[in-house]
Amino acid sequence: MSAKLMWRLLLGLILITSAGGCSSVLGSGNTGSGAGNGSDGPALSILVGERDMAGTSGRLLSEAFKEGNSIIELMKNSGIATFAADGYNLQEVNKVSLSPELVWETQLNGKKLTDWNTKVERGSAIVITAKPAAAGTELQPVIITVNGGSEQPELTHSHVLPLSEDLSVRGLMKNSGMVQLAEDNKTILTVMDYVPLSSEEWKLKVNDKGLLGNGVDMKLRPQDKLEISLVLK
């Protein structure tokens, strides 16, 4: 074998060894970075009957978590909750509010929360549940959700009400206080005081199925969700 060929083989071996070493270093560095950037924090559920309405609020709670935080500090710092004037009674969680007949109950690690200044640990489980305000009453909720989409995201909000006898889609819209109907009692004029632009319109869905025409006369059942979405024509 010539000396020239020997040098080429040796140079190739050096390059292969060097590349492998660099890959190992880069690989271990990336793995460490990913683990360090993890934002694992307390788990969150927001329950309305059988529906979990936490959405992305669990991620916000996790990102806001700091060791030594009380549960009320965590709720406020994450921005997912609105409290009453007394500073302790929940009014709204993840843009979900309740009618006066319902209240929020909070559990921390399976126990009903009695002190909002309780410290929260990273592995804690927080469960916020809609309950009837009157003891001994069965929870039969219906939900009305406004979806402002990308055009009007500030409109996005859900309101939970107890199901009343023969409640229809029309009745839910009226009872919610969020919707103004036209004289025909089925055309939506405004939702949360918003008047659609000429290029926009409201679309109705119940449990993700579109409603047309006389769909507003549809009778609702427990756990039904009416969604009013602002869409482009």
Steps between C-alpha positions, in 0.01 A plus 500: 500500500641841407578764761254737331213250533593433864476874580157522335368207704642643822349844429159342430511307828582819693209688340252220577615482864478877542149517352379226734639682801332826399165325450523348847570838657223673308253224576563508874478878499162503326360240737609701800351819356163337438479368854602834645230687307221272619220694674334211680284627780175418680235318295175691444145388419195727465193279511146587396315173539682256273683769303854613579527864392859563603619538139843668493463642852692201638805609302466859625477375858806282451702786352408730790591245767772593749609305803339638816201657325161480669212378286348848479834650394530235230146564374550875482852487354389264224209729408255211465266603781293802599407545866214686668555823693586303815802364313423135570174393332552384142288679242650372177755234402651475153229735367226275640242664729202358689141613547403599859352153561847346470832541683860391450649244738878456505680186607874465558633145485152355548402715800262798497699821526423704812803730502609677181838570660587130493837439331499313171761241407615420149322165493171631642164437334252789493140422406245782469142375466166670433253408775138597582490781755209333681595188693333180382434633151599288201734663251347506150702762315473644152774713351491793263835585341584804291793445265641824364764315298808681377298809402360583846676274754396725789139383448587137576322399819284222645208525741352206691133487598280234660268323258137602537199305373450517121797734459565563130797648319301824472424495871863442591610796289242722670568373852874545464472877471774486237288495183257749344257355248312674221119531492472161328637354825765291323737736318794608713562874504777529757699272728664661802402834342707429187342577162656293218665680210351461152757228434413306819211290628403282795490121468326272750607151607371264766755242608708584190209446256382797294148641539292636216156655469277380783797367694438769763189303605712196589450384858817464703615222729745498794860554391400652164727778377378775270783672315451834325795564270592816316605398149577665169228476233 
